[in-house]
Amino acid sequence: MTLLTRPAIVSKLEIMTDTFRLITLEGENLKGISWKPGQKIEVFLDSHIPNTYTPISWDSLNGVTRLVVHGRAAASREAIQVSTAKPGEIWHIWGPRQSLDLTELKSPILFFGDETSIGLAHAVRTTRNGLREVAFLFEASSPMESKIVLQKLGIDATTILKRGETREHIRAIEAAMDRLVEELAPEQFVLTGEATSIRCLTKLLKGRGIPASKLMVMEQ
């Protein structure tokens, strides 16, 4: 473990749904940290392979941060360890570091992502321009689970489509994106999650004449 990582204790674990957890980390090393919504951290457990998360909050005064964690059925061993964490465990985190600069977002905003993007969606919502004129489009293995978690975090104005492996799934995402573009006329697009879906939507938007300067992209 490098000296740049910060040890933190899992102080609380809230079961949000069968596969989502809200994890609270605390520690002296988390105090006095400069953090902005949208910045991410990397979590190291018993290997040198990190898992990356976007905290939904960071209390620099008391040294407390919170993460929404999703345990996928086909997740790596490290991801499973994170999603099955127990209070009292010690995690080593690196960061926070810059991911997407959400402070520069211009509304209206259209956000696309999947289960791993919920922390970032919450970060968008906490920015000044994310409080109004923002719509969220998600793909998810279990739309109902994702909807429950999003509602618990106060994220509404969402469209959630069931993830599939066929071209019909991509067409459904493209159709939903087209509809939201017409309804919202976004000034900024935030595209996160699966690389395949992001590539399809990026191609779609550029084909609609949306300039690259309006796209903020982060593949998971």
C-alpha positions in Angstrom: 0.0 0.0 0.0 1.5 3.4 -1.0 1.9 6.2 1.5 -0.5 8.3 -0.6 -3.5 6.3 0.5 -5.6 7.2 3.5 -7.0 4.6 5.9 -10.6 5.0 6.9 -13.1 2.9 8.9 -16.4 1.7 7.6 -18.6 3.2 10.3 -22.0 2.5 8.8 -23.6 0.4 6.1 -27.1 1.0 5.0 -28.8 -1.7 2.8 -30.7 0.4 0.3 -31.9 -2.6 -1.9 -30.6 -6.2 -2.6 -27.6 -4.9 -4.5 -27.1 -1.3 -3.4 -25.4 -0.2 -0.3 -24.8 3.3 1.2 -21.4 3.1 3.0 -20.1 5.7 5.4 -16.4 6.1 5.9 -14.8 8.0 8.8 -11.2 8.8 9.8 -8.8 11.4 10.9 -7.2 11.2 7.5 -10.4 12.4 5.9 -10.4 15.7 7.8 -9.3 18.9 6.2 -9.7 17.5 2.7 -10.7 19.8 -0.1 -13.5 18.0 -2.1 -15.9 19.1 -4.8 -19.0 17.3 -5.9 -18.0 15.0 -8.8 -14.5 14.3 -7.7 -13.8 10.6 -7.2 -11.8 8.3 -4.9 -10.2 4.9 -5.4 -10.7 2.2 -2.8 -8.0 -0.4 -2.2 -8.7 -3.5 -0.2 -6.4 -6.5 -0.1 -5.0 -6.1 -3.6 -3.5 -3.3 -5.7 -6.5 -3.2 -8.0 -8.7 -0.3 -6.9 -12.5 0.3 -7.3 -13.5 3.9 -8.3 -16.4 5.7 -6.7 -17.9 9.2 -6.7 -18.7 10.2 -3.1 -22.1 11.7 -2.6 -20.9 13.8 0.3 -17.7 14.7 2.2 -17.7 16.3 5.7 -14.2 17.7 5.8 -14.6 19.0 9.4 -15.5 15.7 10.9 -13.7 13.4 8.4 -16.8 11.6 7.0 -17.6 10.6 3.4 -20.4 8.5 2.0 -20.5 6.2 -1.1 -23.3 4.5 -3.0 -22.0 1.1 -4.0 -23.6 -1.3 -6.5 -22.7 -5.0 -6.5 -23.0 -6.4 -10.0 -23.7 -10.2 -10.4 -20.5 -10.4 -12.5 -18.4 -8.1 -10.4 -14.8 -8.5 -9.7 -13.6 -10.0 -6.4 -12.6 -6.5 -5.2 -16.0 -5.0 -6.1 -17.8 -7.9 -4.2 -15.6 -7.2 -1.2 -16.7 -3.5 -1.2 -20.4 -4.3 -1.7 -20.3 -6.8 1.2 -18.4 -4.6 3.6 -19.0 -4.6 7.3 -18.7 -1.9 9.9 -15.3 -1.8 11.5 -13.4 -2.7 8.3 -10.4 -0.6 7.3 -10.3 0.7 3.8 -7.5 2.5 2.1 -8.5 5.3 -0.3 -6.6 7.4 -2.7 -7.9 10.8 -3.7 -10.2 12.6 -4.0 -9.1 13.6 -7.5 -10.8 15.4 -10.4 -13.1 13.4 -12.7 -15.6 15.7 -14.4 -15.7 19.4 -13.5 -19.3 19.7 -12.6 -18.9 23.3 -11.5 -18.8 24.3 -15.2 -22.1 22.6 -16.2 -24.6 24.8 -18.0 -28.3 24.1 -17.6 -30.5 22.6 -19.0 -28.5 19.4 -18.3 -29.2 15.9 -19.6 -27.4 13.1 -17.7 -27.0 9.5 -18.9 -25.6 6.6 -16.9 -26.1 3.2 -15.3 -26.0 1.8 -11.8 -22.4 2.8 -11.3 -23.2 6.4 -12.2 -25.7 7.1 -9.3 -23.1 8.8 -7.1 -22.1 11.1 -10.0 -25.8 11.8 -10.7 -26.2 12.9 -7.0 -23.1 15.1 -7.5 -24.8 16.8 -10.5 -27.9 17.4 -8.5 -25.9 19.2 -5.7 -24.4 21.7 -8.1 -25.9 25.2 -8.5 -27.1 24.5 -12.0 -28.2 20.9 -11.2 -31.0 22.1 -9.0 -33.2 23.0 -12.0 -33.7 22.0 -15.6 -32.0 18.7 -15.4 -33.2 15.3 -16.6 -31.7 11.8 -15.9 -31.6 8.8 -18.3 -30.4 5.5 -16.9 -30.0 1.9 -18.2 -30.0 -0.7 -15.4 -30.3 -4.4 -14.9 -33.1 -3.8 -12.4 -34.8 -0.5 -13.2 -37.0 -0.8 -10.0 -34.0 -1.1 -7.7 -32.3 1.9 -9.3 -35.5 3.9 -9.1 -35.7 3.1 -5.3 -32.1 4.2 -4.7 -32.5 7.4 -6.8 -35.6 8.3 -5.0 -33.9 7.8 -1.6 -31.2 10.2 -2.8 -33.8 12.8 -3.9 -33.1 12.4 -7.6 -36.3 12.6 -9.7 -37.0 13.5 -13.3 -35.6 10.1 -14.3 -36.1 7.7 -17.2 -34.8 4.2 -16.4 -34.6 1.5 -19.2 -33.8 -2.1 -18.6 -30.4 -3.1 -19.9 -30.3 -5.6 -22.7 -27.7 -7.2 -25.1 -29.6 -6.5 -28.3 -29.8 -3.7 -30.8 -33.4 -3.1 -29.6 -32.0 -2.0 -26.3 -29.7 0.6 -28.0 -32.6 1.8 -30.1 -34.7 2.3 -27.0 -31.9 4.4 -25.4 -31.5 6.4 -28.5 -35.3 7.0 -28.7 -35.4 8.1 -25.1 -32.4 10.4 -25.7 -34.1 11.9 -28.7 -37.3 12.6 -26.8 -35.4 14.3 -23.9 -33.4 16.4 -26.3 -36.6 17.7 -27.8 -38.3 18.3 -24.4 -35.3 19.9 -22.6 -33.1 21.4 -25.3 -30.0 20.7 -23.2 -27.0 23.0 -23.0 -24.9 20.3 -21.5 -24.8 16.5 -21.7 -23.1 14.3 -19.1 -22.5 10.7 -20.5 -21.2 8.1 -18.1 -21.4 4.3 -17.6 -20.9 1.5 -20.2 -18.6 2.4 -23.1 -20.8 0.8 -25.7 -23.8 2.9 -24.8 -21.7 6.0 -24.5 -20.3 5.5 -28.0 -23.8 5.0 -29.5 -25.2 8.1 -27.8 -22.1 10.2 -28.7 -22.6 9.3 -32.3 -26.3 10.0 -32.1 -25.8 13.4 -30.6 -23.1 14.5 -33.0 -25.3 13.3 -35.8 -28.0 15.7 -34.5 -25.5 18.6 -34.7 -24.6 18.7 -31.0 -21.1 20.1 -30.7 -18.4 18.2 -28.8 -18.0 21.1 -26.4 -21.5 20.3 -24.9 -20.5 16.7 -24.1 -18.9 15.6 -20.9 -17.9 11.9 -21.1 -16.7 9.5 -18.5 -16.6 5.7 -19.2 -16.7 3.4 -16.2 
